[in-house]
Amino acid sequence: MAEKLSEFVKRKRKALGITQAELADRAGVGLRFLRELENEKPTLRLDKVNLVLDMFGCEMGPVRKDDNS
């Protein structure tokens, strides 16, 4: 099973040893947005998600669905 986006961000942030506020500042997003991301808010702006993911060398985009799901 694939890791949830919220879990991925939280795990990577903790691996860097930084707080939510520090990651938000470095990524150029608000602290509220980062908290919502880590708490699995169902609707988030993709451009802001990608600002956070860029801190870990990643990005979100179109991915073909697995036909076996």
SVG drawing of the C-alpha trace seen along z (x, -y; Angstrom):
<svg xmlns="http://www.w3.org/2000/svg" viewBox="-12 -32 30 38">
<polyline fill="none" stroke="black" stroke-width="0.4" points="0.0,0.0 1.3,-3.4 2.2,-5.9 -0.2,-8.7 0.9,-12.2 0.5,-13.5 2.6,-10.7 5.3,-11.2 5.6,-14.9 5.6,-14.4 8.2,-11.6 10.5,-13.6 10.1,-16.7 11.0,-14.8 13.9,-13.1 15.3,-16.6 14.7,-17.5 12.7,-20.6 9.4,-21.9 6.2,-22.5 6.9,-26.2 10.4,-25.8 9.3,-23.7 6.5,-26.1 8.9,-29.0 11.5,-27.2 8.9,-26.0 7.2,-29.4 3.8,-28.3 1.8,-29.2 2.0,-27.2 -1.8,-26.7 -1.4,-25.1 1.3,-22.7 -0.7,-21.7 -3.7,-21.0 -1.5,-19.0 -0.1,-16.8 -3.6,-16.4 -5.0,-15.0 -7.3,-17.9 -9.1,-16.5 -8.8,-19.7 -5.4,-21.4 -3.9,-23.6 -1.6,-21.5 0.8,-24.3 1.4,-24.7 1.7,-20.9 4.4,-21.0 6.2,-23.8 6.4,-21.5 7.3,-18.4 10.1,-20.3 11.9,-20.5 12.3,-16.7 13.1,-16.6 9.6,-15.4 6.4,-16.7 2.9,-15.6 1.4,-15.3 -0.6,-13.0 -0.1,-9.3 -1.8,-6.5 -4.1,-4.5 -3.3,-0.9 -5.9,1.2 -5.7,3.9 -7.2,1.8"/>
</svg>
